[in-house]
Amino acid sequence: MNNQVSSNDKPTGDRIDERAERIKQATSAAVASTKDSVERAADHVEEGLHRATDKAAGAAHKASDKAAEVSERSREVYDQTMDRADAWLEQARDYVREKPVQSVAIALGAGWLLGRILRR
């Protein structure tokens, strides 16, 4: 059959081989085009992921900096509050030293009032 001659003066086998070669070339071109498209899409996705990661890291840095600021401010407020509490405690001690009888009377009255409130 390979030696049959058609109207093109080419054996049928040669024409089959030529057509098979054209199909291979077409599929190779289609695959190459698809590979290029997929690679471009993958590059685009990768770039997007990198940008998103950079933005997330930037936001995390800002949040960390803000947390450090809040922590520092909280520490300052705590220190101020403790200083005030120490000052009030010292004033209370001075008052008790200067007026012990009045201090005992006030403490008894406050204890009695607190006892009545807590019983309910």
C-alpha positions in Angstrom: 0.0 0.0 0.0 2.9 2.3 0.5 3.6 2.3 -3.1 0.1 3.3 -4.4 0.2 6.6 -6.3 -2.7 9.1 -6.0 -3.5 12.0 -8.2 -0.8 14.0 -6.4 1.9 11.6 -7.6 2.8 10.9 -3.9 2.4 7.5 -2.3 -0.4 7.3 0.3 2.1 6.4 3.0 4.0 9.6 2.4 0.9 11.7 2.6 -0.1 10.1 5.9 3.4 10.8 7.3 3.2 14.4 6.1 -0.2 14.9 7.7 1.0 13.2 10.9 4.0 15.6 11.0 1.7 18.6 10.5 -0.5 17.4 13.3 2.5 17.0 15.6 3.7 20.5 14.7 0.3 21.9 15.3 -0.1 20.2 18.7 3.5 21.2 19.6 2.6 24.8 18.8 -0.6 24.6 20.8 1.2 23.0 23.8 3.9 25.7 23.6 1.3 28.4 23.5 -0.5 26.9 26.4 2.7 26.6 28.4 3.4 30.3 27.7 -0.1 31.3 28.8 0.2 29.1 32.0 3.7 30.5 32.8 2.4 34.1 32.3 -0.6 33.4 34.5 1.7 31.7 37.2 4.0 34.8 37.1 1.0 37.1 37.5 -0.3 35.0 40.5 3.2 34.9 42.0 3.6 38.7 41.7 0.2 39.2 43.3 1.0 36.9 46.1 4.3 38.7 46.7 2.5 42.1 46.8 -0.1 40.7 49.2 2.6 39.2 51.4 4.5 42.5 51.5 1.3 44.4 52.4 0.5 41.8 55.1 4.0 42.1 56.5 3.7 45.9 56.5 0.4 45.8 58.3 1.9 43.4 60.9 4.8 45.8 61.4 2.4 48.7 62.0 0.3 46.6 64.4 3.4 45.5 66.3 4.6 49.1 66.5 1.2 50.3 67.7 1.1 47.5 70.3 4.5 48.6 71.6 3.3 52.2 71.8 0.1 51.1 73.7 2.2 48.9 76.0 4.5 51.8 76.8 1.6 54.1 77.4 -0.1 51.5 79.6 3.1 51.2 81.6 3.3 54.9 82.1 -0.4 55.1 83.2 0.2 52.1 85.6 3.3 53.8 87.1 1.3 57.1 87.6 -1.6 55.3 89.2 0.8 53.4 91.5 2.5 56.7 92.5 -0.9 58.3 93.3 -2.0 55.2 95.3 1.3 55.4 97.2 0.7 59.1 97.9 -2.8 58.5 99.1 -1.7 55.6 101.3 1.0 57.9 102.8 -1.7 60.6 103.5 -3.9 58.0 105.1 -1.0 56.9 107.4 -0.2 60.5 108.3 -3.9 61.1 109.1 -4.0 58.0 111.3 -0.9 59.1 113.2 -2.2 62.6 113.7 -5.8 61.6 114.6 -5.9 58.0 115.8 -9.3 58.2 117.6 -11.1 59.8 114.6 -9.4 57.2 112.4 -10.7 54.3 114.4 -14.2 55.8 114.5 -14.2 56.3 110.7 -12.9 52.7 110.2 -15.7 51.3 112.4 -18.4 53.4 110.6 -17.1 52.3 107.2 -16.9 48.7 108.3 -20.5 48.8 109.7 -21.8 50.4 106.5 -19.9 47.9 104.3 -21.3 45.0 106.3 -24.9 46.2 105.8 -24.4 46.7 102.1 -22.8 43.2 101.6 -25.5 41.4 103.7 -28.1 42.3 101.1 
